Amino acid sequence: MDKRIAVGSDHGGFDLKQFILKELERAGHKVYDMGTDTPESCDYPHVGFECASMVSRKKAWVGILICRTGVGMAVIANKLPGVRAGVCGKPDQAVSAREHNDINVLVLAADRVSRKDALATVKAWLKTPALKGRHAKRVRIIKEYEKKVFKKT
């Protein structure tokens, strides 16, 4: 299994990101810390774009983004070709998002998830194989629409 994981957060997710980074490294993953490097206020779109770009360009197998609500990071991540980002706060959500939508960027809401739940969610997501049956067909449809959109730009 490819273990390259890009991880990024804004200031609101900084503490949780630091915790997740250490746990991923402890588990033997190659982790790319895409920022932010301090808890000082920053603009999340820059970090979200850089992290999701790693997945889009296949420099990382998957990505993890963290901000206070998860919404902003999911919005910017989903602007990149090949990225399917989803906000999950519980392991069962992450499993479903991986199996049904093949999300390759997990987004955590730092204000809505405990460290324990965040880590359990990350672990469940990483060990879940992508796509089964009818869901694979649906992700192929998403990829076809994506090709049409990015062909025009």
N, C-alpha and C positions, 0 to 999 in steps of 0.2 A: 504494500500500500504506500502510495506517495504520502509523505508526511509534511509537506511544505504548507504552512498555514500563515497567511497574512492577517495581522490583527491591528485594528485601529480604533481610536476613540476620540471624542472631543473632551473638553474639560469635565463635563458632567459624567463621563464614563471612565475617567482616568484611573481612579482607584480600582474599579472592577477590572479594567484592562490589565493593570499591573498584576493583580491576583491571577487572572486567567493565563497571562503569559507565563508566569512561573509554573503553573500547573501543567501547561502544555509542554514546556521544556522538560519538566520532571518526567513526563510520560514519553519522552524521546522524540517529540516532534521538532522539526526545523521551523522556527518561528521568525517571521519578519515583522518587526515592530514598526508600523507605519505612522506612528505618532498618535496623539500629541505626546510631547515629552515632559510636560508639566501640567499641573492642575489649573494653570492660568487660562483665562478665557481665550477661546480660539473659534474659528469658523469651521463648523463640521463638514461643509461640502468639500473642502480641500482634502481632509483626511479620508473621508468616505470615498472620494474619487480615486485617490492614490491606492488605497487598499483594494477596492473593487477592480482597479486596473490590473493589479497583480493577477487576479483570477481571470479577468477578460483576456489578458495576454498569455495566460497559461504559465506564468512565472510562479504561481502558487496553485496548489490543488484546490483549496477552499479559502474563504476569508471569514473573519469574525469582526463585526463592527459593534460599537457600543456608544450610546448617547443616553440622555435622560429618558426619553420616551421610545426610542428606537425608530420612530417614524422618519425623521429627517435623514438618518443614515440609510434607511431602506429606499427612500426616494432617490437619493443621489446614486446609490449603488445600482439600482435598476435602470439607470440611464446608459449603462455600458453594455456593449454587445456580449452575449454569452453569459451574462450575470443574471441569476435568479435569486434575489434576496428576500428573506422573510423574517418577520419579527416573531420570536418565540420566547416564552418565559418558563415553560415546563417541558420536561423530557418527552411527554406524549405528543406535544405540539411539534417538537423538532423531528420526531420520528415520522409523523404524518407528513410534515412539510418535505422531508427528504424522500419518502416513499412516493408521494403523490405529485410533487412539483419539482423534485430533484434540486432543491435549493442548494446553491454552492456558496452562498454568503449568509451566514447566520447573524441576525441582528438581535442584540440584547438591550432591554430597557433598564438602565441602571437604577432608576427610581422605582421600578416595579418588580425587581427580582432580587432575592437574597443571593449572597455568594454561593451558598449551598445549592440553591436551585439553578443558578447560572452554570455552575460547574457540572451538575447532573445533566442539564440540558445540552451543554457542549459535548459531554461524553456520549450521550445517547445519539446525538446527531452524527458525530464522527464515526460511530460504529454501525450506523444504519446504511444498508445498501440502497442505492438509488433505484427508483422506478420498478414497478411491477405491473404487468398486464396492460390494462386500458390506460393507465397513467402514463406509460411510456409514449403511447400514441399522442396523448394530449400535450406532452412536452415537445414532441416533434412538431406539432401544430404551432406551438408558441415559437419554436425556432424558425419555422417557415415565415411567420409574420415578421419576426425580427429581421430576417434576411431582406424582406421587402422594405422595411423601414430604413435600414442602414444602407441599402443600395441607393436610396434617394439622397443621402447626405453626402 
